[in-house]
Amino acid sequence: MAHLVIWSPRAIDDVETIAGYIALDSESYAASVVRTILEKARRLSDFPSIGRVVPEFGDDAIREIFAYSYRIIYRVHAQEITIAAVIHGKRILEMAVNP
């Protein structure tokens, strides 16, 4: 059974910020990165457990997948996936993120 993938406002802002930053150097690369992030998130609908457990949280329901150097952090619910944040892998994950 496919899960519904829902984007949090924070995750949407994260992707827009990433795209804007990359676009300063290359609009085509920015579009490619965003497309990859969206495609990977879309796959979660059928494969919600594909990501690893986020080490900072240690909660089996909070997982992450990677697109380039970005961490797509999401929470698995019974019938939906919530994309909580998209952050650069070198950035420290704030414990305030509540996926």
C-alpha positions in Angstrom: 0.0 0.0 0.0 1.5 3.3 -1.1 2.0 6.0 1.5 1.0 9.6 1.0 4.1 11.9 0.9 3.5 15.3 2.6 6.0 18.1 2.6 6.3 20.3 5.7 6.5 24.0 5.2 10.1 23.9 6.5 11.1 21.2 4.0 9.6 23.3 1.1 11.5 26.4 2.3 14.7 24.3 2.6 14.4 23.1 -1.1 13.7 26.7 -2.3 16.7 28.0 -0.4 18.9 25.2 -1.8 17.7 26.0 -5.3 18.2 29.7 -4.9 21.8 29.3 -3.6 22.8 26.8 -6.3 21.1 29.0 -9.0 23.6 31.8 -8.2 26.2 29.7 -10.0 24.0 27.5 -12.3 20.3 27.5 -12.9 20.5 24.2 -14.7 22.4 22.5 -11.9 19.9 23.9 -9.4 17.0 22.4 -11.4 18.8 19.1 -11.5 19.3 19.0 -7.7 15.7 19.9 -7.0 14.5 17.3 -9.5 16.6 14.6 -7.8 15.4 15.6 -4.3 11.8 15.4 -5.5 12.3 12.1 -7.3 13.9 10.5 -4.2 11.1 11.8 -2.0 8.5 10.5 -4.4 10.0 7.0 -4.1 9.3 7.0 -0.4 5.6 6.5 -1.2 6.3 2.8 -2.1 9.4 2.3 -0.1 9.1 4.2 3.2 11.8 2.2 5.0 14.4 2.6 2.4 16.2 5.3 4.3 18.4 4.8 7.3 17.4 5.8 10.8 18.7 9.4 11.6 21.6 8.9 14.0 20.9 12.1 15.9 17.4 10.9 16.8 17.7 7.1 17.1 14.0 6.7 16.4 13.0 4.0 13.8 10.2 6.3 12.5 12.6 9.2 11.7 14.7 8.3 8.6 16.8 9.9 5.9 17.8 9.4 2.4 20.4 11.4 0.5 20.3 13.4 -2.7 23.8 14.6 -3.7 25.1 16.1 -0.4 21.6 16.8 1.0 19.8 14.8 3.7 16.1 14.4 3.1 14.8 13.8 6.6 11.3 12.3 7.0 9.0 10.6 9.5 7.1 7.4 8.7 3.5 7.3 9.8 1.0 4.5 9.4 -0.2 5.7 5.9 1.9 8.8 5.2 5.4 10.1 5.0 6.2 13.6 6.2 9.2 15.2 4.7 10.5 17.3 7.7 13.6 18.9 6.4 16.2 18.9 3.6 19.6 20.0 4.9 23.2 19.9 3.6 25.1 16.9 5.0 27.8 19.1 6.5 25.3 21.2 8.5 24.6 20.1 12.1 21.1 18.8 12.4 19.3 20.9 15.0 17.5 18.9 17.6 14.7 21.4 17.2 13.7 19.6 14.0 10.5 17.8 14.8 10.0 15.4 11.8 
